[in-house]
Amino acid sequence: GTYYMKGDVVRAAEVAREALAAAKHTGNELDLLTAHHQLGQALFYLGEFGESLRNLEQTMALYDLGVHGSQAHAAGIDRGVAASGLAAQCHLELGWQDRALQLNNAAVALARRIDHPLSLAVALFNAAEFHAERREFAAMQQYTDELVSLADRLGFPLYAGAGRVLQGVARVDTGDVDGGIADIRKAMSQLAGIGTGLGAPQSS
């Protein structure tokens, strides 16, 4: 998780593969669920959408709301919510629009059902990115505004910053290019200030 948050997704994928191998050896279901999610997440940001989706689908297959929904507070995030949201984006990148929209909506609905604010922030961010990719900026703005309000209220600086980046994108779309770019730069600076490398340009 640390490598992922710092933006070193190559190392994050390596660590996740090691964790998955260990989980397969022990057969622990929760460890398998977690490792598949971590690997799917890293592979998504490496652009390996097919392999990412296979791991995220394994996460969703192992996920049981009755068993795992209550573990979100201990784990920090609900894996079912996070896996469904990223799987939606994988389907989108692979051209499977209907399944993508279904999973996107399911991720948000699950997050609202389990009543875990950080998982809801993840779902709202993924949904906003999903609609941005589809150039559905009105829907993106709706999710983004809810995300920023939630993140500011509860003190989630990563998601507040990420949401403000997307608000800048929406502002650009309305024609205020200079204002939108300024908003994006300010939000990226805030994200850098909390030590995350996600979304920043990567050196080879």
N, C-alpha and C positions, 0 to 999 in steps of 0.2 A: 504494500500500500504506500509506503514512504517513497519508493522510486517512482510510482505512478504519479503521486501528487507533485513531485519535483519536476515532472515532465520527462523523466528518463524511462520511456515506455519500453525500450529495448531490454533494459535490465529488469524492468517490472515483468516482462514476458518470461524472461529466463527464470526468475524467482518463482513465478506462478507455475511454470512447467515442473520445476523441482517439487513444489508443494503438491501438485497434482499427482506426480509419481509416488510421493510418500503417502498420499491419501488413498491411492489405488492399492498400495501395499497393505495398509492397515484396514481398508474397507470401511472406515468411519464415514457415515453418510453426510454429516454436517461438514466435515473437512472436504469431502468430494464436492459438495455444493459450493462451498466457499472458493475452492481452488479453481473449479470450472468458471465461476464468475470472474475471478481475478484475471485468469488467462484470457477469457473472452473480452474483458474490458481492455486489456493491454493490446490485444490483437486488433481490436476495433480502431484504436488510435494509431496503429501501424498500417492501417488500410487493408488488413487481411480479413475482409468481411465474411467470406465463406467459412473460414476456420473459426473466426470469432463467433459467428452464428451457431456453429455446431456446439461450441462450449456453452454458449448462453442457453441453448435449448436443453442441454444436459442440466444446467442449473434449474431451469423452469420445471423439468421433469422430476427433479429431486425435491423441489419446493412443495411444502405442504403448509397452507395458511394456518391450520390448527396447531401445527408443531412449531413452525418457524416464525409466524407472525409476531408472537410475543417475545422473540429473541432480538428484535430490531434494536431495542434499547441497549442490550449488552453488546451486540455486534457493531453498533453505530449506525447501521443502515439495513434496511430490509433487502435481502438479496433478490427476492422475487420481483420487487418493484424495479430495482436497478437493472436486473437482467432483461426484464420485459421491455423497458424503455430503450436499452441499447439494441436489443434484438429487432425492435421496430425500425431503428435506423439502419441496421444491417439489411433488412428486407427492402428498405427504401433504396439503398445503394445498389442492391442486386436487381432492382426493377420490379419487385413484387409489392405493388402499391396497396392492394386491398388488405393483405396480411399485415403490412406495415401499419396502416391506420388502425386496424383492430388491436394490435399489440400496444400501440401508443396510447389509445384510449383505456385499455385494460390496466396499463401501468399506473396511470393517474387515478383510476377508480380504486385500485388496490391500495395505493398510498393513502387515499382519503379514508378507506375502510379501516386500516390498521391504526390510524390516528397517531402517526409518528412523524413529527414535524420535519426532521432532517430527511427522511425518506420522501416526504412530500416535496421538499425542495429539489431533491434529485429528479423526481418525476416531472416536476414543472420545468426544470431546466432541459431535460431530455425532450419533453414535448415542445418546448419553444424552439429548440434546435431542429426538431423534426419538421415543424411547420416552416421554419426559415429555409430549410433545404428544399421544400416544396414551393417556396416563394409565396406562401400564404401568410402575409405579414400581419394581417388583422388578427388571425388566430395566434400567431407568434406573440404579438403585443399583449394579448389577453393573458397568456400564460406568463409572460415576462413581468408584467406589472404585478401579478399575484406573487411571483417568485421574489421580486425585490422587496415588496411589502413584508412578506413573511421573513425573509432573511434579515432585513433591517430590524424588525420587531424582536426576533429571537437571537440575533447576534451570530449570524452565519456569514462571515466576511467573504468566503470563497464564492458563495452563491449570490451574494449581493453584488460582488464585482462582476461575476459572469453574467448576471441578469442585466447589469448596466451596459456591458458590451453589446448585448442583444438589443437593448433599448437604443443604443447608438446606431446599430444596423437598421432598425425600424425608422429612425429619424432620417438616415440617408435615403431610405426608400421613399419617404414623403417628399424628397427634393431638397432637404436641408443638408447638403453634403458636408459643408464645412462644420456645421454644428454637430452632426453625427460623428464625424471623424474625431472631433475634439472630445466628445463623450467617450468614444472607444479608447482613445489614448489615455484619458484620465482613468478609466476603469482598468485598463491594462497595467497602468502604473500602480494602482491600488493592489491589484493581484500580485504584482511583483513584490510589493511591500510585505505581503504575508508569506512570501517564499514559495509560491507555486509557479511551476514552469509550464503548466498545461496551457495550451493555446498560444504559447510564445513561439517565435521562429526558432527552429532547431538547427544547430551547426552540424555539419557532417563529420 
